Amino acid sequence: MSRRCELTGKGPMSGNNVSHANNKTRRRFLPNLNDVSLQSETLGRTVKLRISAAALRSVDHRGGLDAFLAKAKDDTLSDAALKIKKEIAKAQATA
């Protein structure tokens, strides 16, 4: 399982540990990923995703999963999230 947020595309970054003696060793900064179940009002079901804590706050701020995916760019979304976005758009078009 990759360490990448399914909604924002946020992934690991690299940097340095810097000691008091100014010795530098390489390290990785991992995103704060959580397995969450989000409710889609349009589809009427829950969706399981692995997203970062910042993305979860963004989903809440925008008013839910449907609103977040409507504004999200396709190149940042994972394949699973892109599939959900297309299902929601199709359901909204027929309703």
DALINVEN-V932682 format. One line per field, one symbol per residue. phi: phi as a letter, one per 20 degrees, with the letter a starting at -180 (. if undefined). psi: psi as a letter, one per 30 degrees, with the letter a starting at -180 (. if undefined). A space follows every 50 residues. Layout:
# DALINVEN-V932682
phi = ???
psi = ???
This chain:
# DALINVEN-V932682
phi = .fecffddmfcfddacedefemfdcfbddefeececddedffembececd cffffffffffeooffffffefeffeeffffffffffffffffee
psi = klikkfefgkakllakkjleggkkkklkjklikkjljkkjeefgllkklj lleeeeeeeeefgleeeefefkkfffkleeeeeeeeeeeeeeef.
